[in-house]
Amino acid sequence: MESGIVGYGASIPYRRMSVQQTLDVWKNSDIGIVKYHLKASERAVLFFNEDTNTLATQSSRNALRLAGLDGKQIEALYLGTGTNPWASNPSSPMIAESIGTSPEVMCSDVQFSGKSGTSAMQICSALAESGSIKYGMAIGADTLNRHVQPGELYEDVASAGSVSLVIGKENVIARIQGVLSHTSSLCDWFRLDGDRYIRTGSSDIPDAITIGLQEHTVAAVEKLNRKLGLKAADYTYAVFQQPYGYVPFAVGGVLGFKPEQVAPGNISEDIGDCGAASALLGLANVLDIAKAGDRILLASYGFGAGSDAFSLEVTPAIQEKRGRAPLVKDLLARKELVDYATAMKYEFKYLRSIYPLGPMT
């Protein structure tokens, strides 16, 4: 394949909350299990005026800055998310207008799973490979924290973030060598029509992760490696979907990856589960440190949607572009910790006025 990543950018909410805050209120688990076994420490907290669209707009601007392009050069924009703030309106046209694209842009939402960001990558890559576009924007963004019910075990890690990738065939910093998907229908996590909150079909989260995320990801990666004639030792880095910090190491171990290959792409211990941005944030963190010639495995997972696996090879162009946009480590370090009550207020968990008339801060 000739197409690949031309630029990338991330966006993470500034406010965070420690897992201890949630456990102190609900007392529904043990801090030792959550922090040291599941490997979760903090999650993002949305401010009252933040949502999937605002995060996606900021990450897209960062991606354009790193790519050295402007919005008018983006001919296709696809937003992958399971937490669109609109029930029936698409968000992608709003984001496209916010970054200054032409009205002739191909534009659509790719909805409903944690792999919808990598699905957007597949679409933009196919369009670039076919010559239909020169540059496309693939976005993975989610605000899971606004859609997990208070008191649920998953509330500890339900987070928010966005990553945008400019995809094209010129000035590529990471070329796509191959991609393969493994798909089956599985009701592990879901949200019914009209529901606000995401639910799980299992009372045991680690078991659900093994049956859903691990089994689908392992199948996708093994098939991709057979197709390309590669093995775990051929990759410099491996990045996986990461609802909890232990998950990438567990999945990587099954596939034969060493911890040092997995650790640089594992950021969920610091930020929680960012849904469609989860694996892409890990990828962005790896691209922040990668060198020319490094090979990266990227494998996403979406509940009820399966896994997308990519093999990427870093090019020398990355050195020239790096530093034009904020690094993931700097976004993670820049934060303000808030308590549980403040998080509930900002995320409208108990009350949301249609027209806020008073101060929200």
N, C-alpha and C positions, 0 to 999 in steps of 0.2 A: 504494500500500500504506500501511496505517496503522501497522503494526508496525515495531519498530526496537530499537536497543540502549538499554536502560534503565540498565545499569551494566556495568562491565568490571573485570577484575582479572588480574594476571599473577603468575607465580611462576617463578623461575630458581634453579638450584642456586648456592650460595655459592662453591663451589670451581671453579677454572678451570685449564686447561692450555694453554700456547702451542703453536702448530703446530711450533715449533722442537724441542720435546721429542720429538715423534713422529718427525720427520725425523732427529734425532740418533741414534735407536735403529735405525730401519729403513733410512735412507738410500735411500728409494724415490722421491724426487722432489727438486726443487731449491727452496730457500726463496724464491728470486726468483719462480718460477712460482706457488707457492702463495700467497705473501703479496701480491705486486703484480699478478699477472695474474688469478688466481682470486679474489683479495681475501678471504683468510682469515687471521685472526691468533690467535684463541683459541676454545676450545670449553668447554662446561660439563663438570664431573666430578661424577658422582653419589657421595654419601656412602653408606656401606654400608646405611643404613636409609632411603634415598630411592628412590622408584620413581614410575611414572606416577601412581599413586593419591595419594601424598602431595603431589606437585606440584599435581595437580588439586584436591585438597581446599583447599590454601592459596590458589590463585588464585580458587576459588569463594567463599571467605570474603572475599577482597579485593573481589570483584565485588559481593557483598551489601552490604558496607560502603559502597561508592561509590553503589550504588543506593538506600541507605537502607531496605533490606528485611531480613527475617529468613528463615531457612530454611523456616519453615512456609508462607510465601507462594509458594514455588516449587512449582508443580503438575506440572512435567515436567522431567526431567533426562536429557540425552543426552551421553555421553562419546564423543568421536571420538579414536581412537588406533590405531596399528599395533603398539604394544608393551605390550599388556595384560600385567601380571605374572602373570595366571592363564592357564592353557592352556584351561580349559573353564568357569571361573566368570566371571560378569560383574563388572566393577569398579564400574559406576554405582551399584548399591545401597549399596555401602560408602561411596562419596563422599556419596550422598544422606543416609545416616544421620549421617555426620561433620559435615554442615552443618545438621543438625536439621530435615530435611523431614518432612512427614507420611508415614505408611505408605501413604497413597493416591496417592502421587506416581507419575506415568507415568515409567518408567525403563528405559533400555536402553543398550547399547554400540553405537556405530557404528564398525566396525572396519576396519583393514587398509590405510589409505592416508593420505598427507599432506594430503588434502582432507577427511578425515573430520570435522575441526572445523567447517568451513564447511557440510558436510552436516548436522551437528547444528544449525547456525544455520537452515538451510532447514526442518528439521522443526519447531523451536520457533516459527519465524515463521509457518508454515502453521497450527499449532495455535492461535497467538494470533489470527491473521487470522480463523479460523473461529469464534472464541469458545469453543473447547474449554478453553482455559486463560487465566488472566490474566497469569501470568509463568512463563517457562521458563528453564532454565539450559542453555546450549550450551557445551561444553568441547572444546577441542583441546589434547591433551597427548601428549607422546612422550618416550621415553628411548632415542633411537637409539644413544647411546654404548655402552650395554650390549649392543647387538645388531649391532655391526660388528666383524668379525674383526681381531685384532691383525695389523698388517702390511698391511692393505688401504689403498689410497690414500685411501678415504673416511674413514678413521679420524681424519684431521686435523680434520674438521668435524662428525663425528657427535656431536650434542649433545643437550640435554634442556631442556624448558621446558613451561609450561602457560599457557593463557589461557582464562578463563571469561567468558561474556557472558550477562547477564540480558536476555532478550527479552520484550517486551510491547508494549502500545499506549498506556500511560499514562506520563507523565514521561520521554518518550523523549529521549535526547541525540543520537542519530544515526538518522534514519528511513531505512528501506530503500525506495528508489525503484523498484528492479527487480532481478531476479536471473535468470541464465541459465547453464545448464551445457552443456558440450561433452564428450561421453564416447565413448571407444573403448577397446578392450582392447589393451594394449601391455605386453610383458614387458620393461620397462626395469630396474626393481629388483624383487626378489621374495624371499620367504622361504617355503620349502616346509614342509609339516606335519612337525613334529618338529625342524626346524632352529632353532638359536639365532640364527645370523648371517644378516643381509640380504646378498643377492648381487646383482650386476648382470649383465645380459645383454650388456654392452658393455665392451671394454677401454679405450675412449676416453670418459671422463666428459663432456667438453664436447659431444661428438657426441650422446651419450645425452640430455643435457639439451635440446639443440636439437630432436631428434626427438620427445621426449616432452613436457617441460614447455613449451618455447616454442611448438611447433605447436598444442598443445591450448589454451594460455592465450590466444594470439593469436586463435584461432577463437572462443573463448567471449566475449572482450571485444568483438571486432568485431560479433558477433551481438547482444550486449546493447546496444551503442551504437546500432546500427541500430534496434533495437526501441524505444529511448527517445528517439531523435533527438538523440543527444549525440556529441561528438567529444572528442579528447584535451584540447583547450584549455579545455573546459568544466569540467574537474576541477581542484581545488586540489592534490590529492595522489593518487598512484597507488601502491598496495601490492601486491606480487607474492610468490609463493612464492620462497623465497630459500635454496637449499642452499649457494650461495657468494655472496660480496658482489658479484660482477660480474653475476650473473644478472638482478636487477631492472632494471639499466640496459640490458642487452642486450635484454630483452623489451620494456621501456618504449620503447626507441629504435625498435624495429620498429613499435610502435603509435602513434608520433608524440609520445610524452611527452618533456618536457625533463628533464634531470638534476635540476633544482631541484624538480620535482614528485615525483620518485622518491626522492631522498636521505633525507627525513625518515622514510620507512617502511622503510628498509633498515638492519636491525640485525644481519644475519648476519655481517658482517665482525668484529663484536665477540663474537658468541656461537655462531656456527656454524649448522648445520642442526638446527632443533628440530622437524622433521617436521610433525605436525598442528598444532603451535603456531607454525610458522614465519611464515606470512603474518599470523596473528592477533597475534603479537608486534609486527610492523610496524604493524598497524592500531592496537594499543594505544598505541604510541609516537606515532603521528599524533594520536590522540584526546587525548593529553596536552598537545598544543599547539594543536589546532584551534580555530577560532572559529565562531560561529553563521553559517550560510550557506555554509560551505565544503562542497564536494562531494568525496567520496572514492571512488575506484575500489579495490575489493578483488578480487583474483583469485588463488585458490589452485590447487594442482595436487597430484594424488596418483598415484603410479606405478600403472599399470594401471587407473586410475579416472577420468582426465580432469581437467577444470577447472571450478570454480564461480566465476562473476563476479558481483559485487554493485555497485550504485551506491547510495551512502549520502549523505544530506545532514545536516549538523550543525545542531542546534537551539540556542536560547539556554539551555536547561536545563543544558548542559554546564558553563557557567561556575560555576553554583551547586554542582555535585557534584564538580568537579575538586579533587583534593587530599585526598579522604577515604581514598584507598588509595595505596600506594606507586607512584610514577612509574616507568616502564620505565627511564629513564636512571639513576635511583637504584639500581634492582636490578642494572643492568649495572655500575655503579661500585663496588658493594659486593661485594668478592671477595677470595679468597685463592688465590694461584697455587701449584700443586703440580707435582711432577715426574712423569715417565712411570710410574715404579715405583709411586708412591703411587696414581696413577689406576687402574692395573691391580689393585691391592689392593682399593681401595674398590669397583670395578665388577665384582669377582669374575671377571676375564677368564680366569684360569688355575685357580682353585680356589674353590669355594663350599661351605662347610660347611653342612649342613642345620640344625644347632644350634650356633651360635657359642658356645663356652664360655669363650673368653678375650677380652682387650681387642682391639678392632678398630682403635683409633686409634694 
